[in-house]
Structure formats: structure tokens, C-alpha cells
Amino acid sequence: MRDKLKAQGNIVWYLEAKDEGHGFRKKPNVDFQRLAVIKFMETYLIN
């Protein structure tokens, strides 16, 4: 999906935790994912 969206010219942020499978469960990874979502929203939705 990421590659298809990028190929269509969409902005894509892809997060992957090397120490987890599908999703984020470990607190440091969850915290990072939440901060990334906030930053994405600030960058592309609010401004």
C-alpha cells in the first residue's frame, strides 16, 4: 500500500518497529507512533 500511494504522488509516512510484528505494543514504540501521528497532523492537516 505504501508503495502504491507514493507512486500516485501521495505523502506517505511509514513507521516500522524492528522489534515488533504487526502494530505497536511496546511502550517506547507506542509513544513514538503517537508522536509521529501528532507531527503528521501538525504538518499536513493543521497548517
C-alpha positions as CSV (number, residue, x, y, z in Angstrom):
1,M,0.0,0.0,0.0
2,R,2.8,2.4,0.9
3,D,4.5,2.0,-2.5
4,K,1.2,2.4,-4.4
5,L,0.3,5.6,-2.5
6,K,3.8,7.0,-3.1
7,A,3.6,6.1,-6.8
8,Q,0.4,8.1,-7.1
9,G,2.2,11.2,-5.6
10,N,0.7,11.0,-2.1
11,I,2.6,11.9,1.0
12,V,3.3,8.8,3.0
13,W,4.9,8.3,6.4
14,Y,5.8,4.7,7.1
15,L,6.7,3.6,10.6
16,E,8.2,0.2,11.4
17,A,9.3,-1.1,14.7
18,K,12.2,-3.5,14.2
19,D,11.4,-5.3,17.5
20,E,7.7,-5.9,16.9
21,G,5.4,-7.6,14.4
22,H,2.2,-6.1,13.1
23,G,1.3,-3.0,15.2
24,F,2.9,-1.3,18.2
25,R,2.6,-2.8,21.7
26,K,5.8,-1.9,23.5
27,K,5.6,1.5,25.3
28,P,8.6,3.2,23.6
29,N,7.2,2.2,20.1
30,V,3.6,3.3,21.0
31,D,5.0,6.6,22.3
32,F,7.0,7.1,19.1
33,Q,4.0,6.2,16.9
34,R,1.7,8.7,18.8
35,L,4.3,11.5,18.4
36,A,4.6,10.7,14.7
37,V,0.9,10.9,14.2
38,I,0.8,14.3,16.0
39,K,3.6,15.6,13.9
40,F,2.0,14.4,10.7
41,M,-1.3,16.1,11.7
42,E,0.6,19.4,12.6
43,T,2.4,19.3,9.3
44,Y,-0.3,18.3,6.9
45,L,-3.7,18.9,8.5
46,I,-3.4,21.9,10.7
47,N,-1.2,24.2,8.6
